[in-house]
Amino acid sequence: MITIKPFMAWRPDASQLKEVACVPYDVINTEEAIELAIGKKKSFLHVIRPEIDLEPGTDLYSDAVYEKGAENLEKFCSDGTLIQENHPTVYVYRLIRNGKPQFGLFVNVSVDDYDNDLILKHELTRPDKEDDRTRHIITQKAHAEPVLLTYRGKDDINARVAKITEENTPLYDFTADDGIQHTIWKTDSPEFFEDAFKNVKSLYVADGHHRCKSASRTAEAMRAENPDYTGDESWNFFPAVLVPMEQMEILAYNRVIHRVSQDTFDKLRADLNLKPTDSDTPDEKGRVCIYFAGSWYSMDLPVADTPNAVEKLDASRLQQHVLEPYFGIKNPRTDKNISFVGGIRGTAELTRLVNTGKAQLAISMYPTSIEELVEVSDAGLLMPPKSTWFEPKLRSGLLVHRF
């Protein structure tokens, strides 16, 4: 049984919506955030990437960064940039990319459900990133950005969402610079959704593992400060967009290797039967395309004799049979010889990186399926790092949860 709750969101004044809304903190670096925020004093980047308002070179983990984020959020809430909803609400959030819609419910979910594995994970989190997001949440006293969760779709929920979107005027409706259309409706039936999700067995983390873990750590810290807590306090919940898994789109998460000798490539080519190809994209699971010295090659990944849910993944097969034995990459989370390129950047980014000398070899992957993600999560296992890239990305600054 999943617990969801409506919440009294802080949201942009409609006249400032497009300036406020921004990409999530974790898809850009500081330099990109500075560029995106030029001329946009109300951009929510000033809250989720507050280092852009400090001296260049400021330590991202200094007290000044966290304090600046809290200061900027408080300013937005006091000067009318953000206004608070007058009653707890559940929202419908539709994203349209390339003509394909995704309908999600923007709600609060329970830290207890996360801690008790009703919200299932498929990736490890890094302590340093947990520390960072937890400090932002506690200092701002807010969950500034939602996580993306998925679940097995329910006919009654889908029907109610469709009715809301067909019969009501949107609260917000805009197309971002990247061409993604974002539309949000307020619902007048939060109780229906609260009851409906009691019949949902599990939620699955799609995007936002560190934000989930940081919400859990925030609640732990707040409970230590408030030993008489009841469990209903707002810091026991965090915002999420819940999208039925049949609507989810996963793109490939590609790789580049920075240092590769000709001898190593020749051995890889001979041992694993790399074949020249005109394609830069694998056409089926179990196959990858490799770019080296101006040419593309195709190869089939070896597979274990009796693989479990994780060992069947292309990312696992690549790690076991290619990355470690040929390139010595034992831990792709920390090895400096490998970098990851989200599928939204396309294979043109792979060839660019190699052709400009920023990498020497690129690997184009076949996307992980949502069924594979669920199988791994249900088994209580973890995927290799950077196995999934979800699109479209949620915009930040639309609905903020303060506590």
MARMARVO-855517 format. One record per residue (C-alpha): residue in three letters; residue number from 1; y, x, z. Coordinates in Angstrom, 2 decimals, decimal comma, padded with zeros to 5 digits. Layout:
MARMARVO-855517
ALA	NUM	Y	X	Z .
...
***
This chain:
MARMARVO-855517
MET	1	000,00	000,00	000,00 .
ILE	2	003,30	001,51	-001,13 .
THR	3	006,50	000,93	000,82 .
ILE	4	009,72	000,60	-001,16 .
LYS	5	013,13	-000,43	000,10 .
PRO	6	016,42	-001,54	-001,43 .
PHE	7	019,40	000,59	-000,43 .
MET	8	023,20	000,48	-000,35 .
ALA	9	023,93	003,01	-003,06 .
TRP	10	027,13	004,92	-003,56 .
ARG	11	027,86	004,67	-007,28 .
PRO	12	030,62	005,56	-009,73 .
ASP	13	033,56	003,33	-010,43 .
ALA	14	032,86	002,02	-013,94 .
SER	15	036,01	003,63	-015,34 .
GLN	16	034,75	007,10	-014,36 .
LEU	17	031,05	006,62	-015,07 .
LYS	18	030,64	008,97	-018,04 .
GLU	19	032,58	011,77	-016,36 .
VAL	20	030,62	011,47	-013,11 .
ALA	21	027,09	011,23	-014,56 .
CYS	22	025,47	014,59	-015,22 .
VAL	23	022,16	016,31	-015,86 .
PRO	24	019,91	017,15	-012,86 .
TYR	25	020,54	020,35	-010,93 .
ASP	26	017,26	021,97	-011,93 .
VAL	27	017,53	021,83	-015,73 .
ILE	28	020,60	024,10	-015,91 .
ASN	29	021,76	027,35	-014,35 .
THR	30	025,15	028,08	-012,80 .
GLU	31	026,72	029,30	-016,03 .
GLU	32	025,61	026,18	-017,90 .
ALA	33	026,91	023,98	-015,07 .
ILE	34	030,32	025,66	-015,24 .
GLU	35	030,46	025,02	-018,97 .
LEU	36	029,43	021,37	-018,63 .
ALA	37	031,99	020,73	-015,88 .
ILE	38	035,00	022,07	-017,81 .
GLY	39	037,70	019,40	-017,73 .
LYS	40	035,56	017,13	-015,57 .
LYS	41	036,85	017,17	-012,01 .
LYS	42	034,76	014,10	-011,18 .
SER	43	031,47	015,44	-012,57 .
PHE	44	028,64	015,12	-010,07 .
LEU	45	027,86	018,74	-010,86 .
HIS	46	030,48	019,54	-008,21 .
VAL	47	028,04	018,03	-005,67 .
ILE	48	024,67	019,27	-006,92 .
ARG	49	025,92	022,63	-008,25 .
PRO	50	028,86	023,27	-005,88 .
GLU	51	028,83	027,00	-006,53 .
ILE	52	030,82	026,23	-009,69 .
ASP	53	033,86	025,67	-007,44 .
LEU	54	033,54	029,03	-005,68 .
GLU	55	034,24	032,61	-006,68 .
PRO	56	031,96	033,98	-009,42 .
GLY	57	029,04	035,84	-007,92 .
THR	58	028,95	033,78	-004,72 .
ASP	59	025,48	033,86	-003,17 .
LEU	60	023,83	030,53	-004,10 .
TYR	61	022,35	030,33	-000,60 .
SER	62	025,50	031,07	001,36 .
ASP	63	026,90	028,59	003,87 .
ALA	64	029,94	028,17	001,64 .
VAL	65	027,88	026,63	-001,16 .
TYR	66	026,28	023,96	001,04 .
GLU	67	029,57	023,18	002,77 .
LYS	68	031,35	022,86	-000,59 .
GLY	69	028,75	020,38	-001,83 .
ALA	70	029,23	018,24	001,28 .
GLU	71	033,01	018,48	000,97 .
ASN	72	032,92	017,40	-002,68 .
LEU	73	030,63	014,44	-001,99 .
GLU	74	032,80	013,27	000,88 .
LYS	75	035,88	013,53	-001,33 .
PHE	76	034,25	011,46	-004,09 .
CYS	77	033,31	008,79	-001,55 .
SER	78	036,78	008,68	000,02 .
ASP	79	038,93	008,79	-003,11 .
GLY	80	037,16	005,96	-004,95 .
THR	81	035,20	008,08	-007,40 .
LEU	82	032,10	006,62	-005,77 .
ILE	83	032,04	003,15	-004,20 .
GLN	84	029,38	001,77	-001,91 .
GLU	85	027,27	-001,25	-002,75 .
ASN	86	028,00	-004,16	-000,39 .
HIS	87	024,34	-004,98	000,27 .
PRO	88	020,93	-003,28	-000,15 .
THR	89	019,78	-003,54	-003,74 .
VAL	90	016,89	-002,65	-006,05 .
TYR	91	017,99	-001,53	-009,52 .
VAL	92	016,35	-001,47	-012,93 .
TYR	93	017,03	001,77	-014,81 .
ARG	94	016,26	001,89	-018,53 .
LEU	95	016,35	005,09	-020,57 .
ILE	96	016,04	005,08	-024,37 .
ARG	97	015,16	008,27	-026,24 .
ASN	98	014,50	008,25	-029,97 .
GLY	99	014,25	004,47	-029,87 .
LYS	100	011,56	004,47	-027,16 .
PRO	101	012,51	002,73	-023,89 .
GLN	102	011,34	003,50	-020,36 .
PHE	103	011,97	000,93	-017,63 .
GLY	104	012,04	002,18	-014,05 .
LEU	105	012,85	000,70	-010,68 .
PHE	106	015,49	002,67	-008,74 .
VAL	107	014,54	002,25	-005,07 .
ASN	108	014,02	004,10	-001,83 .
VAL	109	010,48	005,29	-001,09 .
SER	110	008,96	006,32	002,21 .
VAL	111	008,66	009,86	003,55 .
ASP	112	005,56	008,67	005,41 .
ASP	113	003,95	007,65	002,12 .
TYR	114	004,62	011,16	000,83 .
ASP	115	003,30	012,82	003,98 .
ASN	116	000,19	010,59	003,99 .
ASP	117	-000,65	011,24	000,33 .
LEU	118	000,14	007,79	-000,97 .
ILE	119	002,68	009,62	-003,13 .
LEU	120	000,44	012,19	-004,79 .
LYS	121	001,50	015,69	-005,88 .
HIS	122	000,18	017,91	-008,66 .
GLU	123	002,22	021,12	-008,16 .
LEU	124	002,84	023,63	-005,41 .
THR	125	006,36	023,92	-004,08 .
ARG	126	008,15	027,17	-003,36 .
PRO	127	009,46	027,64	000,19 .
ASP	128	012,77	029,15	-001,01 .
LYS	129	013,48	026,13	-003,23 .
GLU	130	012,43	023,78	-000,42 .
ASP	131	014,84	025,55	001,93 .
ASP	132	017,67	025,24	-000,58 .
ARG	133	017,29	021,52	-001,29 .
THR	134	016,68	020,71	002,38 .
ARG	135	019,93	022,43	003,37 .
HIS	136	021,82	020,52	000,69 .
ILE	137	020,39	017,20	001,90 .
ILE	138	021,05	017,84	005,58 .
THR	139	024,54	019,29	005,05 .
GLN	140	025,59	016,46	002,74 .
LYS	141	023,70	013,82	004,76 .
ALA	142	022,62	012,46	001,42 .
HIS	143	019,82	012,46	-001,11 .
ALA	144	022,08	013,14	-004,05 .
GLU	145	019,46	012,88	-006,81 .
PRO	146	016,39	010,70	-007,32 .
VAL	147	012,88	011,92	-008,05 .
LEU	148	010,78	010,52	-010,90 .
LEU	149	007,54	008,85	-009,84 .
THR	150	004,95	007,02	-011,90 .
TYR	151	002,26	004,44	-011,19 .
ARG	152	-000,32	002,30	-012,94 .
GLY	153	001,70	-000,55	-014,43 .
LYS	154	001,40	-004,08	-013,04 .
ASP	155	001,87	-007,19	-015,18 .
ASP	156	003,87	-009,05	-012,53 .
ILE	157	006,27	-006,14	-012,02 .
ASN	158	006,69	-005,60	-015,76 .
ALA	159	007,38	-009,30	-016,31 .
ARG	160	010,03	-009,45	-013,59 .
VAL	161	011,73	-006,31	-014,93 .
ALA	162	011,78	-007,80	-018,44 .
LYS	163	013,30	-011,03	-017,12 .
ILE	164	016,05	-009,16	-015,29 .
THR	165	017,01	-007,08	-018,30 .
GLU	166	016,97	-010,04	-020,70 .
GLU	167	018,98	-012,45	-018,54 .
ASN	168	021,55	-010,25	-016,81 .
THR	169	024,56	-008,18	-017,78 .
PRO	170	024,07	-004,46	-017,06 .
LEU	171	025,98	-002,78	-014,28 .
TYR	172	026,20	000,38	-016,42 .
ASP	173	025,36	001,05	-020,06 .
PHE	174	026,28	004,34	-021,75 .
THR	175	024,92	006,97	-024,08 .
ALA	176	025,07	010,55	-022,83 .
ASP	177	026,02	013,56	-024,92 .
ASP	178	022,35	014,28	-025,65 .
GLY	179	021,88	010,86	-027,24 .
ILE	180	019,90	009,31	-024,36 .
GLN	181	021,00	005,77	-023,54 .
HIS	182	021,15	004,95	-019,82 .
THR	183	021,35	001,33	-018,65 .
ILE	184	021,24	000,02	-015,07 .
TRP	185	020,92	-003,56	-013,83 .
LYS	186	021,23	-004,85	-010,26 .
THR	187	018,40	-007,17	-009,24 .
ASP	188	018,73	-010,28	-007,11 .
SER	189	015,11	-010,19	-005,94 .
PRO	190	014,44	-007,04	-003,90 .
GLU	191	011,90	-008,91	-001,76 .
PHE	192	009,75	-009,57	-004,83 .
PHE	193	009,48	-005,87	-005,59 .
GLU	194	008,88	-004,93	-001,95 .
ASP	195	005,94	-007,35	-001,89 .
ALA	196	004,65	-006,36	-005,33 .
PHE	197	004,40	-002,67	-004,45 .
LYS	198	002,23	-003,49	-001,47 .
ASN	199	-000,45	-003,98	-004,14 .
VAL	200	000,14	-000,57	-005,73 .
LYS	201	-002,37	001,97	-004,45 .
SER	202	-000,57	005,22	-005,28 .
LEU	203	002,55	006,73	-006,73 .
TYR	204	002,44	010,05	-008,58 .
VAL	205	005,16	012,70	-008,59 .
ALA	206	006,23	013,27	-012,18 .
ASP	207	009,46	015,22	-011,73 .
GLY	208	010,95	016,35	-008,42 .
HIS	209	008,28	017,97	-006,26 .
HIS	210	010,85	020,08	-004,40 .
ARG	211	013,13	017,09	-003,77 .
CYS	212	010,16	015,15	-002,35 .
LYS	213	009,16	017,98	-000,04 .
SER	214	012,76	018,54	001,00 .
ALA	215	013,13	014,85	001,86 .
SER	216	010,05	015,18	004,05 .
ARG	217	011,42	018,28	005,76 .
THR	218	014,76	016,54	006,29 .
ALA	219	013,04	013,62	008,01 .
GLU	220	011,08	016,04	010,17 .
ALA	221	014,30	017,75	011,26 .
MET	222	016,07	014,45	011,91 .
ARG	223	013,16	013,15	013,95 .
ALA	224	013,28	016,26	016,10 .
GLU	225	016,96	015,53	016,79 .
ASN	226	016,27	011,83	017,39 .
PRO	227	013,02	011,56	019,40 .
ASP	228	013,51	007,80	019,87 .
TYR	229	013,51	007,13	016,13 .
THR	230	011,91	003,88	014,93 .
GLY	231	010,92	004,86	011,40 .
ASP	232	013,47	002,52	009,82 .
GLU	233	016,29	005,06	009,82 .
SER	234	017,66	005,71	006,35 .
TRP	235	016,71	009,39	006,46 .
ASN	236	013,05	008,31	006,54 .
PHE	237	013,44	007,22	002,90 .
PHE	238	014,57	008,90	-000,29 .
PRO	239	015,56	007,62	-003,75 .
ALA	240	013,15	007,50	-006,65 .
VAL	241	012,82	005,93	-010,07 .
LEU	242	009,38	004,36	-010,51 .
VAL	243	008,19	004,16	-014,13 .
PRO	244	004,84	002,71	-015,26 .
MET	245	002,69	005,53	-016,57 .
GLU	246	002,05	003,83	-019,91 .
GLN	247	005,76	004,33	-020,64 .
MET	248	005,92	007,99	-019,62 .
GLU	249	006,45	010,74	-022,19 .
ILE	250	005,31	014,29	-021,52 .
LEU	251	006,37	017,14	-023,79 .
ALA	252	004,78	020,56	-024,04 .
TYR	253	005,82	023,31	-021,64 .
ASN	254	005,75	026,47	-023,75 .
ARG	255	005,56	030,14	-022,77 .
VAL	256	006,99	033,46	-023,90 .
ILE	257	005,73	036,92	-023,02 .
HIS	258	008,41	039,60	-022,84 .
ARG	259	006,37	042,80	-023,31 .
VAL	260	003,36	042,92	-025,64 .
SER	261	001,94	045,99	-027,35 .
GLN	262	000,58	045,88	-030,88 .
ASP	263	-002,81	047,08	-029,58 .
THR	264	-002,96	044,21	-027,10 .
PHE	265	-002,14	041,67	-029,77 .
ASP	266	-004,70	043,17	-032,16 .
LYS	267	-007,39	042,93	-029,47 .
LEU	268	-006,42	039,34	-028,65 .
ARG	269	-006,49	038,46	-032,36 .
ALA	270	-009,94	039,94	-032,85 .
ASP	271	-011,55	038,69	-029,64 .
LEU	272	-010,32	035,09	-029,80 .
ASN	273	-010,25	034,67	-033,56 .
LEU	274	-006,54	034,04	-034,12 .
LYS	275	-005,98	032,60	-037,58 .
PRO	276	-002,70	032,65	-039,56 .
THR	277	-001,11	029,20	-039,80 .
ASP	278	001,93	027,53	-041,31 .
SER	279	002,26	025,31	-038,23 .
ASP	280	004,21	026,13	-035,08 .
THR	281	002,69	023,26	-033,09 .
PRO	282	-000,97	022,75	-032,07 .
ASP	283	-002,46	019,53	-033,43 .
GLU	284	-004,91	018,82	-030,63 .
LYS	285	-005,80	019,55	-027,03 .
GLY	286	-007,54	022,89	-026,52 .
ARG	287	-005,53	024,64	-029,22 .
VAL	288	-002,36	026,77	-029,05 .
CYS	289	-000,10	028,36	-031,64 .
ILE	290	001,08	031,95	-031,10 .
TYR	291	004,14	033,59	-032,65 .
PHE	292	004,19	037,38	-032,94 .
ALA	293	006,03	039,79	-035,24 .
GLY	294	007,38	037,03	-037,46 .
SER	295	004,12	035,14	-038,00 .
TRP	296	002,41	032,11	-036,48 .
TYR	297	-001,28	032,06	-035,54 .
SER	298	-003,58	029,32	-034,27 .
MET	299	-006,38	029,73	-031,75 .
ASP	300	-008,80	027,57	-029,79 .
LEU	301	-008,86	028,14	-026,05 .
PRO	302	-012,21	028,94	-024,41 .
VAL	303	-013,36	026,48	-021,76 .
ALA	304	-015,49	026,83	-018,63 .
ASP	305	-019,08	025,56	-018,79 .
THR	306	-018,57	022,88	-016,12 .
PRO	307	-014,81	022,55	-015,68 .
ASN	308	-013,15	020,46	-013,00 .
ALA	309	-009,98	018,44	-013,63 .
VAL	310	-007,76	021,51	-013,36 .
GLU	311	-009,97	023,92	-015,29 .
LYS	312	-009,98	021,51	-018,25 .
LEU	313	-006,21	021,77	-018,63 .
ASP	314	-004,89	023,85	-021,50 .
ALA	315	-002,55	025,67	-019,11 .
SER	316	-005,53	026,69	-016,94 .
ARG	317	-007,60	027,78	-019,94 .
LEU	318	-004,68	029,82	-021,23 .
GLN	319	-004,21	031,48	-017,85 .
GLN	320	-007,88	032,29	-017,35 .
HIS	321	-008,74	033,46	-020,85 .
VAL	322	-005,47	034,87	-022,21 .
LEU	323	-002,62	035,51	-019,80 .
GLU	324	-004,55	037,39	-017,12 .
PRO	325	-007,16	039,33	-019,12 .
TYR	326	-004,88	040,39	-021,98 .
PHE	327	-001,40	040,52	-020,44 .
GLY	328	-002,25	041,17	-016,79 .
ILE	329	-000,37	038,08	-015,62 .
LYS	330	-002,20	037,09	-012,43 .
ASN	331	000,48	034,86	-010,94 .
PRO	332	002,69	033,18	-013,55 .
ARG	333	004,94	031,84	-010,78 .
THR	334	006,17	035,33	-009,93 .
ASP	335	005,30	037,63	-012,85 .
LYS	336	008,48	038,78	-014,62 .
ASN	337	006,64	039,27	-017,91 .
ILE	338	006,38	035,52	-018,57 .
SER	339	009,00	032,80	-018,94 .
PHE	340	008,68	029,09	-019,59 .
VAL	341	010,47	027,03	-022,22 .
GLY	342	010,68	023,24	-021,84 .
GLY	343	009,42	021,30	-024,83 .
ILE	344	012,77	019,57	-025,30 .
ARG	345	014,11	022,89	-026,66 .
GLY	346	011,54	022,82	-029,45 .
THR	347	009,58	025,60	-031,10 .
ALA	348	012,76	026,84	-032,77 .
GLU	349	013,70	028,22	-029,35 .
LEU	350	010,43	030,15	-029,25 .
THR	351	011,03	031,84	-032,59 .
ARG	352	014,65	032,52	-031,62 .
LEU	353	013,63	034,29	-028,42 .
VAL	354	011,12	036,47	-030,25 .
ASN	355	013,29	037,15	-033,29 .
THR	356	016,23	038,22	-031,11 .
GLY	357	014,07	040,54	-029,01 .
LYS	358	014,33	038,54	-025,79 .
ALA	359	010,56	038,11	-025,92 .
GLN	360	007,79	039,63	-028,01 .
LEU	361	005,27	036,80	-028,16 .
ALA	362	005,56	033,02	-027,87 .
ILE	363	002,91	030,40	-027,13 .
SER	364	003,33	026,82	-028,32 .
MET	365	001,28	024,41	-026,18 .
TYR	366	-000,21	020,94	-026,67 .
PRO	367	001,31	018,47	-024,16 .
THR	368	-000,57	017,60	-020,99 .
SER	369	-001,42	013,90	-020,93 .
ILE	370	-000,50	011,48	-018,17 .
GLU	371	-004,24	010,80	-017,73 .
GLU	372	-004,81	014,49	-016,99 .
LEU	373	-001,99	014,48	-014,43 .
VAL	374	-003,50	011,45	-012,67 .
GLU	375	-007,00	012,93	-012,70 .
VAL	376	-005,77	016,14	-011,07 .
SER	377	-003,66	014,27	-008,51 .
ASP	378	-006,45	011,82	-007,60 .
ALA	379	-008,80	014,75	-007,06 .
GLY	380	-006,34	016,32	-004,63 .
LEU	381	-005,98	019,37	-006,87 .
LEU	382	-002,94	021,21	-008,19 .
MET	383	-001,93	022,02	-011,74 .
PRO	384	-000,89	025,48	-012,89 .
PRO	385	002,89	025,97	-012,81 .
LYS	386	004,92	024,48	-015,64 .
SER	387	002,19	022,22	-016,97 .
THR	388	004,39	019,19	-017,71 .
TRP	389	007,87	018,56	-019,07 .
PHE	390	008,98	014,94	-018,75 .
GLU	391	011,56	013,39	-021,02 .
PRO	392	014,00	011,78	-020,89 .
LYS	393	015,61	013,19	-017,74 .
LEU	394	017,30	010,94	-015,21 .
ARG	395	021,07	011,33	-014,90 .
SER	396	022,46	012,36	-011,53 .
GLY	397	025,42	010,73	-009,79 .
LEU	398	024,60	007,15	-010,82 .
LEU	399	023,15	005,93	-007,51 .
VAL	400	023,44	008,12	-004,41 .
HIS	401	021,67	007,59	-001,07 .
ARG	402	023,73	008,63	001,96 .
PHE	403	022,47	008,48	005,53 .
***
